[in-house]
């Protein structure tokens, strides 16, 4: 016998995990569509040369790569952004610009497995390609905001920075050539100590302790958004890159406020840099107020040069990605993710084997009215069927034996509130359907998304 087991760093998803994941994906799709984003898909495998060179040294080390049967060097995508750049470079004439897409699909990274982190995971991306407008930057933050609210979270902050502000300071310090390793080190500030980041800047980028301290001083700027803008104006004054990035940040703060996003949900944070090398402008990280330690649940930024690897056509882009599994883990910790092993709220119990057609008719009537339901497949005792209903997480059971069916009634049992009511059933199913609608409405507060 072959032992049934999964590879290290990979996992199976049981129904109670997969159901809320699918619900979350559908929420993401709905929000993306509201803003005019359209779906695409790309292959899991790409030519190796497509994937290398625009992630980072770390992502390239984690890349799954091999030679296929045709002798080609190929790799499995480590994110959805690099394949998007190839996709748009290849098809931009057919797509039309600007092009707004979303893509929900698995990616693979051969990193060390940790709690909640696997080598295969799903990204939920959305991007706008073909415009450098600040309106696209603001809209990206708006989508992120609406996405988090749509899953039932209200206490969170979108942290916003601009890579040119950081690059401008490095240029003023004469450290522009060291910008890549400096920004990679700075991106770890939320996960490690100031001393560790300073040491990495000195070791990996060749900075002196004084230079590292100056960079970290910029990253420690705090206050209200208005106060941060004022402090940054002094720090980057006289540097064109830094001033351009600061203007962009100022426009974003004004735009988000004009769109009605409370300032409690977004803040300027000069410490975030995003580790990937392809970011060139605004960058985002989103943290839950109640669980900041879980990490960013939605992040992204602007990348105006990424497609330059594949085409001479200028294809600037901006986008973000929802951290699906991380957000689900956070919702579970916050008690916002009730356990469920069913995709429908109603179970139709099956008692009398001679009345199967009646149960089929009841089930069909319920589904035609737009309610999901499952018919128990065997005529077992009520206790066994209700135990099954509790295990799966059904909210309502429709119960009727032969005598009830003869009288044209069924019992609706609210499995969460432990109450029952009899309703008429026969040629006119309206009372049954009204009863189901009322019970489901009373239970609505217990739904995940």
N, C-alpha and C positions, 0 to 999 in steps of 0.2 A: 504494500500500500504506500502511496505517496502521501507524505505529511502535508495537510492543507495549511499553508502559511503565506504571509505576505512578505515582500522584500522590506528590509530595514529602511525606514524613512518614508514608507508608503502605508496607506491604510484603506480599509473597506469602510463604506458608509452605510450603516444600518438605517432602516426607515425612520426611526426617531431622530436621526441626525440629518438624513437626506431631505425629509419633508420641510423643515424650516429653511434649509439651504435653498431648495427650489423656490420657496415662497419669497426669500430674500432676493433671489435672482429676478423673479417676476416684478417685485417692487422696483428694482434697479431698472429693468427694461421700461417699465411704465414711466418712470421719471425721465429717463433718457429720451423717450419718444415725445414727451411733452415739450421738450426743447428742440425737437426736429432732428435728433440723431437717428441714423439708419443702421441696421445690422449688417455686418460682414463676417466672413470667416476666412482663415488662412490655414495652410498645412501645418501640422505639428512639426514636421521636418523641413529644414531649410538648408541650402548650401552653407557650408561652414563659413565661407567668406562673407556671407550676408550677416551672420550673427556676431562675428568677431570685430573688435575695433571700436565699438560705440557703446559698450556697456560700462565695464570697469575691469580692472585687473581681477577683482574679486569674482565678478560674475563670469568672467572667462575661465577662471579656475573651476567654477561650479558647473560649467557647461557640459551637458551630455553630448559627446561627439563620437563618431565612429565612421568606418568606411562601409558603404552599402554594397549590395551584390554587384552593382555596376562599377565598383571601384571609385565611386564619388565620395569626397569628404563632406559629411553632412553633420548637422547638429539639431538637437531638439530645442525649440524656442524657450528662452529663459524669462521672457516677458512678452507682452503683446504690442509694445511700442515699436521695437526694431522691425518686426515683420510688417507693421503698419507702414513704416517709412518705405520699405521695399514695395509694398502693395500700391501705395499712392504713386511712387515713382514709375511703376510699371503701367498703371491704369489711369493716371490723372486726366488724360485727354477724354476718356469716356465718362469719368466721374463728374467733371465740372468742379470749379473752385469758387468759394470755399466748400470743403467737403466735411461733413459732420458724421462721424461713425461711432457706434458702440460695438463692443466685442466681449462676449462672456465665454471664456474657454480655459482649459487647463494649460499650465506651463510647468517646466521642470528645472530644478536646480539641485545639483549634487552637493548641498551643504550639510553640515552636521545636524542631524535631527534634534529638535528640542521640543519641550512641551508646547503643543499647539502649532508647531512648525514642521512641515513635511516637505519631502523632495518633489512631490507633485501637489499642486494646489491650483485653485481656480482664481483667475483675475476677472474683474468686472470693469472694463475700461471704457472711457468715452473720450474722444479727441475731436478737435477742429483743426483742419489742415488748409493752408492757403491764405492765411491772413495774419498780419502782425498787429491788428487792432487791439487796443486795450479793452474794447467791448467784449472780445472773445475771452480775455483774461478774467474779466468780471463775471461773465456768464459761467465760466468753469467753476468759480467759487460758488455761484448761485446754485448750480446743479449739485455740487457737493453738499451744500446746506440743505436743499430740499430732499436729497436722498437720505440724509441722516434723520431728518424730521419724519420722513415717510415710514421709517421702520419703528417709530415710536419713541425716539430719543430726543429730548429737548435741551439737556444740559451738556453742551459741548463747545469746543472752540476750534475754529479753523485758523491755524498759525500760518502767516503769510510773510514771505521775504522775497528779495530779488537778487539774483546772482550777481548782477552788475554793481550793486551796492558793495558787495563783498569784494568783487574783482577790482572795483575802483579804489578801495582802500589798499589792496595789495599792490596796485599800480603806484599809488602814492608812496608806498613803502619800498618801491623798487623790487617787489616780489612777484611780479606778474608771471614770470616763468615757472614759479612754484605753485601757481593757483590750483592745479588739479590735486596734488597731494594735500595741500592746505585745506581745501574745501572738503575732501574726503575725511580728513581728521576732524574738522569742525562738525561734520554731520553726526559724529558719534557723541557729541556733547551731552545729548539727552540720555545716553545710555551708560556713560562713564564719567569719571571725575575731570575737573578742569586740569589737574596735574597730568593725568594720562593723555589728554588731548594735546597739551603743551609739549609733552615729551615726544608724541608722535610727529608733531609739526617740526620739531627740531631734528628728529631722526630721519623721517621720510622726506621732508622738504628742505632740510638744511637751514632752517631758521635759527636765529639766535634766541636766547631766552627772552630778551627784550622785545624782539620782533613778534614772537609768539604771544607775549603779553599784550601787545598793541592790538593784534587781531582779536584776542579774547576780550579785550575791553570793548571793542565794537559789538561783539556777540552778546555782551552782558547789558546792553542798553535796555532800560526798562521804563515803564510808565504807560500812560494812555496812548492811544494811537497818535493823537496830536502831539503829545510830548515826545514820542519816539521820532516822529518826522522832524521835529525841531532839532533834536539832538543829532540826528543823522545829517541834517543839512550842514551843521558845523563840521562834522567829521569828514565828509566827502567833498566839501567846498573846494572848487578849483579843479576837480577831476571830472572830465566829461562823461566817462562811463558811470561813475557813481551818481552824478547829478541826474543822468537820464534814468537810471534805475529808481532813484528817489522820486522822480516825477511820476513814474509808473505806479509806485506804491501809493502816492498821494491820490492819484486818479482812482485807484482801486478802492481805497477807503471811502472816497466820496461816492463812488458808484454803488457800492454795497449798501451804504446808508440810504441813498436815494431809492434803492430797490426794496427797502424795508427790512433789511437784515439787522437785528439788534446788535449793537456793538459788543454785547456780552458773548456773542457767538463768533467773533473774529477778532484777531489781534495781530499786530505786526510783531515778528519774532526774528531778530537778526541772527539768532543762533542756528537756524535751520538752513541747510545748504543742499540737501538731497545728494546722495553719494554718487549717482550715475553721472558720467562725464558729459552726457549729451544735453543737459539742462543749460540754458543760456539766459533765461529771464526770471519771471516770477516763479516761485516754488511754494508748495502747499503741504502742510501736515495737519491732520485732524485728530484731536484728543478728546476723550470723554472726561468731563469734570469729575465724575465719581470714580473713574478708573484710569488715571493718567499713566500708571505703570504698565498697562497692557500694550502701550505703543500706539502709533498712528493707525487709525482705522480707514483713512481715505487720504491719499497723497498723490502728488503729481507736480506738473509745472510746464514751463514753455521750453521748447526745443526748436530753435529756428534753423539749425544747420544739419539736422540728422539725415534728411533725405539727400544731402549733398554727396553722400557716399555712393549713391546709385543714379543720380541724374544731375544735369546742369541746370534744370528747372528749379527756381527758388521755391521751396515748399515749406514755409514756416508752419509750426504746429504748436498746439497746447492741449493738454489733457490731464486726466487723473484716473486713479484706479481705486475701487472700493476693496478693502481688505475683508473679503467675505467671511472667512473662517474666524478671523480675529474679532470681527464685530459680533458674530454669533456667540463666540466664547464670552464676550463682554455682556451680551444680552442675557446669557444664561446666569452669569454671576450676579447680574442686577435683578434677577427674578422676572425677566420679561420674556422668557422663552419656555412656556409650559410644554411638558413632555407630550408628544402625540406620535402614535404609530399608524395613523390613518389619514387619508387625504379627504375624507368626507365626515360630516358631523353626525349623520343619522344611521342607526342600525335598525333594519327591519327584522324582527325575530321570526323564526320559523318553527311552528309547533306541530301542526297536523299535516302529515305527509300527503293526505288526500286533498289538501287545500293549497298545494303549491302554486297553482295558477292564480289564486287570490293574492298570495304574497307577491308574486311577480307583477300583478296588476297594480298593487299598492306601490311597489318600488318604482314601477314605470311612471306612475302618476306623479310621484314625488320628484323624479328626475326631470320630467317634462315641465314642471313648474320652476325649474332652475335650482333645485336643492340637490346636493350630492348625497347619495345613500348607498349602503351596502346591504344586501340580503344575506343573512346567515345561511350557509349551504346545507345544513342538516337539521332535521327535526329533533333537537335535543331538549333537555329540561331547561326551564327558564333560568335557573341558577347558573348553569354552565354558560348560557348565552350572555347573561349579564356580566359574568366574570370576564368573558372574552371582551365585552364592550368596555369594561373598566381598564383592562390591560392595554387595549388599543387606543383609548382616549376618546371614544365617541361621546357626544354631549347629549344625544337624545336617542331613546329606544322606542320604536313603534311596535306595540305588543297586541296580538289578537289571537285567541284560540278559536276553536270551531263555534262555540256558543256566541262569542262576540261577533264573529263574521256573520252568523245567521241573523243577529239583531242589527247588523249594519253599523257597528261601532268599533273603534280601536282605542287603545290606551296609549297616550304619549307620556313617557317617563323622562323627566329631566334628570339625567344621571349625575349632574354636578350639584344641583340644589336638592336632590332627593325628594321631588314632588311629582305627582302624577295627575293626569286629567283625562277623562273620556271625551272623545269627539265623534261626531257622526261620520260614517263612511258608507258610500254606496254610489248611486248614480251622480250625486253632486259631491265632489271632493273638496269644496271650498272651505268647510269647517276644519277639515284635517290640515289643509294648507295654511289656513290662518293660524291654527294652533302651533304648527311648526315654526312659522315666521315669528310669532310672539316669543316662543321659547329661545329661538336662535338670537333674537334681538336682546333678550335678557342676558344671554351668555356672551354677547359681543365683546365685553370688556376683557374676556379671557383669551381672545384670539391673539396670535403672535403679531402678524402684520396683515 
